[in-house]
Amino acid sequence: MHHSPYTLLMNAVDILVFVAGLTLVLVTLRSAIYTFILPRSTRDVVTTTLFHLVRKPFAFLAKRASRYERTDEILALYGPVALLLLLPFWLLLLELGFMWMNWAVGVRDWQTAFTLSGSSLLTLGYSPVSSLPLTILSFVEATLGLILIALLIAYLPVIYGAFTRREQELIMLEVRAGSPPSALEMLVRAHRIGRLDALGELWATYEKWFADIEESHTSIAAVAIFRSATPERHWLVASATIMDAAALAASTLEIPRDSRADLCIRAGYMALRRIAAYFDVEALPDPRFPRDPISVTRAEWEAVRAQLGAEGLPLKADGDQAWQDFAGWRVNYDAVLMRLAEIIVVPPRALWGGE
C-alpha cells in the first residue's frame, strides 16, 4: 500500500511529539524519585531549576534589605515557597507531556488535548475520552498525579522531622554558647560551671549531629535552606562554632587530649563538604596550612586566646605551635564554610566562632 509523503511526514511528527511528551513525563517522574525517594545525595535538574527560579526574587529583595534581620526574614520564606511550588511544577510538566501524547494519538486540537490532559491529571472527569489509547493515557496520567500528591504529603513530615532534630540541637547550643553562639563563649561557660573536663561528651553529641545533618541536608536538600526561627540561630553558624570550639580545645587549651574533639571536627568538615558538593561547591582535596590560607587571622586568634586566659582557662605555653595547630584544623573547613555562607546567606564574620 502506497503512502503519500504527507502521510509519512505526519506519522513521523506524531512519533516525535509522542516521544517528546513521554520524555517530559519520565523526566518529571525521575525528578520526584531523586527528590523524595532515592536515599542519596543526587542533584536533579527539574528541582534545581525550580529552586533557582524561585530564589531570584527572594535574592533581589534580600540584597536590598538594610539589616540582616530583614534579610533573614525574607529568605525564611524561600524554602517553604519553593517546596510548595514543587508539586504544581511537576503537575504542569506532566500535563504538558500528556497533552503532547494526546495530540500524537489523535486529538488534533491543542486546546482539547490540553483540556483532556488536565481533566485526567486532576481526576475531574469532565472531558470525554474517545479511543482506547486516550483512555490508557488518561488512566496513567491520573495515577501519576495521585502518586506525586501522595509523595509530597508523605514526605512533608520527614522534611520537618529533620528540621526539628536540627533545631533542637541549635537550641541546646544556645544554652551552652550564647546567642549568637561563639566558640569563645562555649569554652568560657564550660569552665565557669566546672565542666571543662566533660567537653568530650559534647564532642560525641555533635559528632552524631553532624552525621544527621549530612544525611538530611543532602538527601532532602530543601532542609539546608530552611532557616531557624530567629536570625541569631543558624545551622551553618552552629557548625562553625562547634568545630572552632573543638579546634581551640585541641590546639590552645592545656587540657588532656580528647580524641572525641578530633572526631567531631572531622565529622563536621566531612558533612559540610558533602553538603557543599550538592550545591556544586568544590572543596580543596587536601588542604594544608599555610599553603592554603584561612579567613581567621593570627591577630584574631590571639585576641581569643587572651580572653580565654583572662577567664582563667589553662593555655598551652607555646603560642606559635598552638596557632599552627588551630589553623591546621580550621583549614579543613574554612573555605567550604565561607562558600556555603555566600550561597545560604549568612554573615561571614558570624562564622568565626571566636567573635
C-alpha positions as CSV (number, residue, x, y, z in Angstrom):
1,M,0.0,0.0,0.0
2,H,1.4,3.3,-1.1
3,H,1.5,6.2,1.5
4,S,1.9,9.8,0.4
5,P,4.8,11.8,1.6
6,Y,2.4,14.0,3.6
7,T,1.1,10.9,5.4
8,L,4.6,9.7,6.2
9,L,5.6,13.1,7.4
10,M,2.6,13.3,9.7
11,N,3.3,9.8,11.1
12,A,6.9,10.9,11.8
13,V,5.7,14.1,13.5
14,D,3.2,12.0,15.6
15,I,6.1,9.8,16.8
16,L,8.4,12.7,17.6
17,V,5.7,14.5,19.5
18,F,4.7,11.4,21.4
19,V,8.3,10.6,22.3
20,A,8.8,14.3,23.4
21,G,5.8,14.0,25.7
22,L,6.9,10.7,27.1
23,T,10.4,12.0,27.7
24,L,8.9,15.0,29.7
25,V,6.8,12.7,31.8
26,L,9.8,10.4,32.5
27,V,12.0,13.4,33.4
28,T,9.3,14.6,35.8
29,L,9.0,11.1,37.5
30,R,12.8,11.0,37.7
31,S,12.7,14.3,39.5
32,A,10.2,13.1,42.0
33,I,12.2,9.9,42.7
34,Y,15.5,11.8,43.0
35,T,14.0,14.4,45.3
36,F,11.9,12.3,47.7
37,I,12.6,8.6,47.3
38,L,16.3,7.9,46.3
39,P,18.2,7.7,49.6
40,R,21.3,9.5,48.4
41,S,22.6,13.0,47.5
42,T,21.7,13.4,43.8
43,R,21.0,16.7,42.1
44,D,18.0,16.8,39.8
45,V,17.7,19.3,37.0
46,V,14.0,19.9,37.4
47,T,14.0,20.5,41.1
48,T,17.2,22.6,40.9
49,T,15.8,24.7,38.1
50,L,12.7,25.5,40.1
51,F,14.6,26.4,43.2
52,H,16.9,28.7,41.2
53,L,13.9,30.4,39.6
54,V,12.2,30.9,42.9
55,R,15.4,32.1,44.6
56,K,15.8,35.1,42.2
57,P,13.0,37.3,43.5
58,F,13.9,36.5,47.1
59,A,17.6,37.2,46.5
60,F,16.6,40.5,44.8
61,L,14.6,41.6,47.9
62,A,17.2,40.3,50.3
63,K,20.1,42.3,48.8
64,R,18.1,45.5,49.3
65,A,17.4,44.9,52.9
66,S,19.1,47.3,55.2
67,R,19.6,44.9,58.1
68,Y,20.5,41.2,58.3
69,E,17.4,40.6,60.4
70,R,15.2,41.7,57.4
71,T,17.3,39.7,55.0
72,D,16.8,36.6,57.2
73,E,13.0,37.3,57.4
74,I,12.8,37.5,53.6
75,L,14.9,34.4,53.0
76,A,12.9,32.4,55.6
77,L,10.1,32.2,53.1
78,Y,12.2,31.0,50.2
79,G,12.5,27.3,51.2
80,P,8.8,26.8,52.1
81,V,7.6,28.7,49.0
82,A,9.9,26.7,46.7
83,L,8.8,23.4,48.2
84,L,5.2,24.4,47.9
85,L,5.6,25.3,44.2
86,L,7.4,22.0,43.5
87,L,4.2,19.9,43.2
88,P,2.4,22.3,40.9
89,F,5.6,22.5,38.8
90,W,5.7,18.7,38.5
91,L,2.0,18.6,37.7
92,L,2.4,21.2,35.0
93,L,5.2,19.2,33.3
94,L,3.0,16.1,33.5
95,E,0.1,17.9,31.9
96,L,2.3,19.2,29.1
97,G,3.8,15.8,28.5
98,F,0.4,14.0,28.3
99,M,-1.0,16.9,26.2
100,W,1.6,16.2,23.6
101,M,0.9,12.4,23.7
102,N,-2.8,13.1,23.4
103,W,-2.2,15.2,20.3
104,A,0.0,12.4,18.9
105,V,-2.6,9.7,19.3
106,G,-5.4,11.6,17.6
107,V,-6.6,14.8,19.5
108,R,-5.5,17.3,16.8
109,D,-6.8,20.4,18.6
110,W,-4.2,21.6,21.1
111,Q,-6.8,23.2,23.4
112,T,-8.8,20.0,23.5
113,A,-5.6,18.0,24.1
114,F,-4.7,20.3,27.0
115,T,-8.2,20.1,28.5
116,L,-8.2,16.3,28.3
117,S,-4.8,16.2,29.9
118,G,-5.9,18.5,32.8
119,S,-9.1,16.7,33.3
120,S,-7.3,13.3,33.6
121,L,-4.5,14.7,35.8
122,L,-6.8,16.3,38.3
123,T,-9.3,13.4,38.1
124,L,-12.0,15.9,37.2
125,G,-13.5,13.6,34.5
126,Y,-15.4,16.2,32.6
127,S,-13.5,15.7,29.3
128,P,-14.7,12.7,27.3
129,V,-12.3,10.1,26.0
130,S,-13.0,8.7,22.5
131,S,-10.5,5.9,22.0
132,L,-8.5,3.1,23.8
133,P,-5.1,4.9,23.5
134,L,-6.6,8.0,25.0
135,T,-8.3,6.0,27.8
136,I,-5.0,4.4,28.7
137,L,-3.2,7.7,28.7
138,S,-5.9,9.2,30.9
139,F,-5.7,6.4,33.4
140,V,-1.9,6.5,33.6
141,E,-1.9,10.3,34.0
142,A,-4.5,10.3,36.8
143,T,-2.5,7.6,38.6
144,L,0.8,9.5,38.3
145,G,-0.9,12.7,39.5
146,L,-2.2,11.0,42.6
147,I,1.2,9.4,43.3
148,L,3.0,12.8,43.1
149,I,0.5,14.4,45.5
150,A,0.8,11.4,47.9
151,L,4.6,11.6,47.8
152,L,4.7,15.3,48.8
153,I,2.2,14.8,51.6
154,A,4.0,11.8,52.9
155,Y,7.4,13.4,52.9
156,L,6.4,16.7,54.5
157,P,6.6,15.1,58.0
158,V,10.0,13.7,57.1
159,I,11.3,17.1,56.0
160,Y,10.0,18.8,59.1
161,G,11.2,16.0,61.3
162,A,14.8,16.5,60.0
163,F,14.4,20.3,60.5
164,T,13.1,19.8,64.1
165,R,16.0,17.5,65.0
166,R,18.5,20.1,63.7
167,E,16.8,22.9,65.6
168,Q,16.7,21.1,68.9
169,E,20.5,20.8,68.9
170,L,20.7,24.5,68.0
171,I,18.6,25.5,71.0
172,M,20.9,23.4,73.2
173,L,23.9,25.1,71.7
174,E,22.4,28.4,72.5
175,V,22.3,27.4,76.2
176,R,26.0,26.4,76.1
177,A,27.4,29.0,73.7
178,G,25.2,32.1,73.8
179,S,23.1,33.8,71.1
180,P,24.5,34.1,68.5
181,P,26.8,31.3,69.6
182,S,30.6,31.6,69.7
183,A,33.4,29.1,70.5
184,L,34.8,31.5,73.0
185,E,31.6,31.7,75.0
186,M,31.2,27.9,74.7
187,L,34.5,27.2,76.3
188,V,34.2,30.0,78.9
189,R,30.8,28.8,80.1
190,A,32.1,25.2,80.4
191,H,34.9,26.5,82.5
192,R,32.7,28.6,84.8
193,I,30.5,25.6,85.7
194,G,33.4,23.3,86.1
195,R,32.6,21.2,83.1
196,L,35.8,21.8,81.0
197,D,36.8,18.2,81.6
198,A,33.4,17.0,80.3
199,L,33.7,18.6,76.9
200,G,34.2,15.2,75.4
201,E,30.5,14.4,75.9
202,L,29.6,17.4,73.8
203,W,32.0,16.4,71.0
204,A,30.4,13.0,70.9
205,T,26.9,14.5,70.8
206,Y,27.8,16.9,68.0
207,E,29.6,14.3,66.0
208,K,26.2,12.5,65.8
209,W,24.6,15.8,64.9
210,F,27.0,16.4,62.0
211,A,26.2,12.9,60.7
212,D,22.5,13.7,60.9
213,I,22.7,17.0,59.0
214,E,25.0,15.4,56.4
215,E,22.3,12.8,55.7
216,S,19.3,15.1,55.9
217,H,20.7,18.1,54.1
218,T,21.8,16.1,51.1
219,S,19.1,13.6,50.7
220,I,16.4,16.3,51.4
221,A,18.3,19.4,50.2
222,A,15.4,21.8,51.0
223,V,16.2,21.4,54.7
224,A,19.6,23.1,54.1
225,I,17.9,26.4,53.0
226,F,15.2,26.2,55.8
227,R,16.1,29.0,58.2
228,S,15.7,28.9,62.0
229,A,13.0,30.8,64.0
230,T,15.4,33.6,64.9
231,P,18.2,35.4,62.9
232,E,20.7,34.6,65.6
233,R,20.3,30.9,65.2
234,H,21.6,29.1,62.0
235,W,22.9,25.6,61.4
236,L,25.9,26.9,59.5
237,V,26.9,29.3,62.3
238,A,26.4,26.5,64.8
239,S,28.6,24.2,62.7
240,A,31.4,26.8,62.7
241,T,31.0,27.4,66.5
242,I,31.2,23.7,67.4
243,M,34.3,23.0,65.1
244,D,36.1,26.1,66.3
245,A,35.4,25.2,69.9
246,A,36.8,21.7,69.4
247,A,39.8,23.1,67.5
248,L,40.5,25.6,70.2
249,A,40.2,23.0,72.9
250,A,42.6,20.6,71.0
251,S,45.1,23.3,70.0
252,T,45.1,26.1,72.5
253,L,43.9,24.8,75.9
254,E,46.2,22.9,78.3
255,I,43.8,20.1,79.0
256,P,44.1,16.3,78.5
257,R,43.9,15.4,74.8
258,D,40.5,14.0,73.9
259,S,40.2,12.2,70.6
260,R,36.5,12.9,70.5
261,A,37.3,16.5,69.7
262,D,39.3,15.4,66.7
263,L,36.4,13.1,65.6
264,C,33.9,15.9,66.0
265,I,35.9,18.2,63.8
266,R,36.4,15.6,61.1
267,A,32.6,14.7,61.2
268,G,31.9,18.4,60.8
269,Y,34.1,19.2,57.8
270,M,33.1,15.9,56.1
271,A,29.4,16.9,56.5
272,L,30.0,20.4,55.2
273,R,32.0,19.2,52.2
274,R,29.2,16.8,51.2
275,I,26.5,19.4,51.6
276,A,28.7,21.8,49.6
277,A,29.1,19.2,46.9
278,Y,25.4,19.1,46.4
279,F,25.5,22.9,45.8
280,D,28.3,22.4,43.3
281,V,30.9,23.8,45.6
282,E,34.2,22.0,45.2
283,A,36.3,21.6,48.4
284,L,40.0,21.5,48.4
285,P,41.1,17.9,48.1
286,D,44.0,18.1,50.6
287,P,44.0,21.5,52.4
288,R,47.2,22.4,54.2
289,F,48.2,25.4,56.3
290,P,49.9,27.8,55.5
291,R,49.8,26.7,51.8
292,D,46.1,27.3,51.9
293,P,45.1,30.4,53.9
294,I,42.2,30.6,56.3
295,S,39.8,33.5,56.9
296,V,40.8,33.8,60.7
297,T,43.9,35.9,61.2
298,R,46.6,35.3,63.7
299,A,45.6,38.5,65.5
300,E,42.0,37.4,65.8
301,W,43.1,34.1,67.2
302,E,45.5,35.8,69.6
303,A,42.6,38.0,70.9
304,V,40.5,34.9,71.6
305,R,43.5,33.2,73.3
306,A,44.0,36.3,75.5
307,Q,40.3,36.3,76.5
308,L,40.4,32.6,77.4
309,G,43.4,33.2,79.6
310,A,41.8,36.2,81.2
311,E,38.8,33.9,82.2
312,G,41.2,31.5,83.8
313,L,41.3,28.7,81.3
314,P,44.6,26.9,81.1
315,L,46.6,27.8,78.0
316,K,49.4,26.0,76.2
317,A,52.7,27.8,76.7
318,D,53.9,27.6,73.1
319,G,51.6,30.2,71.3
320,D,53.2,29.6,67.9
321,Q,52.6,25.9,67.9
322,A,49.1,26.4,69.2
323,W,48.3,28.8,66.3
324,Q,49.7,26.3,63.8
325,D,47.6,23.5,65.3
326,F,44.5,25.6,65.3
327,A,45.0,26.8,61.7
328,G,45.7,23.2,60.7
329,W,42.3,22.2,61.9
330,R,40.5,25.3,60.6
331,V,41.9,24.9,57.1
332,N,39.9,21.7,56.7
333,Y,36.6,23.5,56.8
334,D,37.3,27.2,56.3
335,A,37.0,27.6,52.5
336,V,33.8,25.4,52.2
337,L,32.3,27.2,55.2
338,M,32.8,30.6,53.6
339,R,31.4,29.5,50.2
340,L,28.3,28.0,51.8
341,A,27.8,31.2,53.7
342,E,27.5,33.0,50.3
343,I,25.0,30.6,49.0
344,I,22.8,30.2,52.1
345,V,23.4,33.9,53.1
346,V,25.0,34.0,56.5
347,P,27.2,37.0,57.7
348,P,30.7,35.7,57.1
349,R,32.1,37.1,60.4
350,A,29.5,35.1,62.2
351,L,31.4,32.0,61.0
352,W,34.4,32.8,63.2
353,G,33.4,31.2,66.4
354,G,35.7,33.4,68.4
355,E,33.5,36.5,68.0
